[in-house]
Amino acid sequence: MKEIRIHGRGGQGSVVIAELLAIAAYEDGLYSQAFPYLGGGGERRGAPVQAFCRIDEEPIRLKYRMIEPNCLIIQDASLNEAINIFQGLQKGGLVLVNSTKSPEELGMARPEYKIYSFPAAEIALEILKKPVMNTVMIGAFAALAGGFKLQCLKEAIIHKFPGELGEKNIEAMVTAYRTAQDMFGEEVQ
């Protein structure tokens, strides 16, 4: 089972990332679930938020918050200073961080995890003209984690954002996917 925990701040679209990954998995014939955790004031813009996505080939019977995810998506690297974002992450877990700085520069380097920094905000500003990087993070994550078909991700985005907004978000997701492939080469699944 792939268990993904997304860290961000209210208004960044962390819950949308979980939903889109779950929809894409469903479109691919897999079982999935997505849900937020807004405890501690996450219902207000800027407060720390967590969202979760589980994906499996078998029905998912778990109905509780993830304790030991195998993947993290971190939309705001400054959260590393506020909370223990690595808590419970399985050894060898994949971590994708929105940043132009390296994991070492961010103080996030951990030998037991595969940590990748990715300039999602820059790509979002270039294509979407806003610092809303949820679909950008999805593209980079899909390239690194593997197991996601681009067509299913596109369908999920159009389902959530029909019309021109969806098309721009698809462009951002595909650009991020290809950029991550170029940046990380052989490490891409």
N, C-alpha and C positions, 0 to 999 in steps of 0.2 A: 504494500500500500504506500502510495506517495502522500505524505502529510506535509503541507505547506503552511507556515505561519507568516503572515504579512504584518510588518510593523510600519506605522506611519503616524501622521498627525491628522486630526479631524479636518476634513476638507480636501485631503490629498487623493482620495479614491482607493484606499486600501481595501475597503469592503467590495468595491467594484472589481478589483483585481481578483479577489476570491471568487466572486460570482462569475466573471468571465472565464476563468480557468475551469470552473465546474461546468459551465455551459458547454465549453469546447470539448471537455472530456465526454459529456453526455452525447454531444453530436457525433463523437467518435465511437459510440457504443459502449462506453465505460460507465461505471457507477461513480457518482460524485456527490459531494455535499459542500456547501459553503455557508459560513456563518460568522458574524462579528462578535467581538467582545468589547463593549463600550464602557466597562466599569472604570471607575475613577475619573469620571468627567469627560469621557470620550465623545459624548454627544455634543460637545462644543468645539468650534473650529480652533485648531491648533493644539488641542489636548492629545496625548498619546492614545493611539487606537491599535488594536490587534484584530486581524481577521484571519480566518482559517479556511483551508480547502483540503478535502480528502478525495483521493482518486484511486480506484481499484477496479480490477476485472471482476471481482465478486461483490455482491451486495454489501453495503457498509452498515453495520449495525451499531456502531459507536455513536453516541449522542452527546458527547461531552467535549469540553475544550481540550485541545491537544496539549499533552504533557511532554512528549518526546518527538517533535517533528524531525523530518530528515531534510527539510529545506526551509530556508528563511529568505524572504524578500524584504529589504529594508529601504524604505523610500526616503527616510530622513536620517542621515548618518549621525546627527547630533543626539539622537535617542540613545546612542551608545554611552553617553555621559549621564543620562537620566535614569535608565533602567538596565537590567541585565538581559540584553537581547539574546544572548547565547544560551540562556537558561533552558536546560532540557534537550538541547540540540544533540542529535545522535552523532557519535564519532564518525568522521568522514562526510558529515552533512554539507550540503551545498548552500552557500550564502551569497546573495546578490545584493550589492549596496549601490544606491544611487549616489555617485560621487565622481569627481574628476581626480580625487586624491587616491593614492594607493591604500590598501588595507593597513600597511605599516604607518603611513602618514596619519591615518585616522585613529591609530591606536587599537585597531581591530584584528591585527594579524594573530592567528592562532594556528599552530601546526596541525592540530587535529581536525581542522575543517578545510574545505575548499572555498576560499573567499575571493570574490571577484568584484571589483569596482567598475561601474559603468556610468557614462555621462548621460543619463536619462533626461535630466532637466534640460541640458543643451539641445538634445534632439527634439524634445517637446516644444521648446521655444522656437526652434527652427521651422518645424512643420506645423504645429498647432497654434503657434504664436501665443502660448500660455504655458506657465510652468506646471502643467497638469500631466504627470508622466506615467499614469497607470498603464495605458496601453503600450507605452514604450518599455516599461519594466516587464510586461508580459512577453513582448517579443524577445528581449534579451534572456529572460528566464527560460523561455521555450527552447532557445538555441542551446543554452547550457545544460538544462535538465533532460532534454530529449523527451520523447513520448508524446509530443503534441504535433498534430498536423496543422500546417498553416491554414488550410481551407477551413478546418473546424474553428480555429481561432478567428478567422475572418467572419464566419457565420455567427459566432458568439458576439462579436463587436457590432455587427449590423443588427442583430437582435436587440441589443441594448441601446445602440445609438443609430437609428435609421437615418437614411438620407446623407446629405453632405457631411454632417458631423461624423457619421460612421465611416465614410470613405476617407476622411482625413485621419481618423484614428487607425484605420487599417494601414494607411500609408506609414504612419508613425510606427506601428507594430512591426511591419515588414522591414522598414529601415533599421529598426533596432535589432531585429533577428539577424539580418545580414551583417550589420556592424559588429555584433557579438561574434558571429562566425569568423569575421576578419580579425577581430582583436584577439580572440582566444584560440583560434586555429584548432589544433589537435585536441584541445581540452573539451571542445564542444562535443556533446553526445551525438 
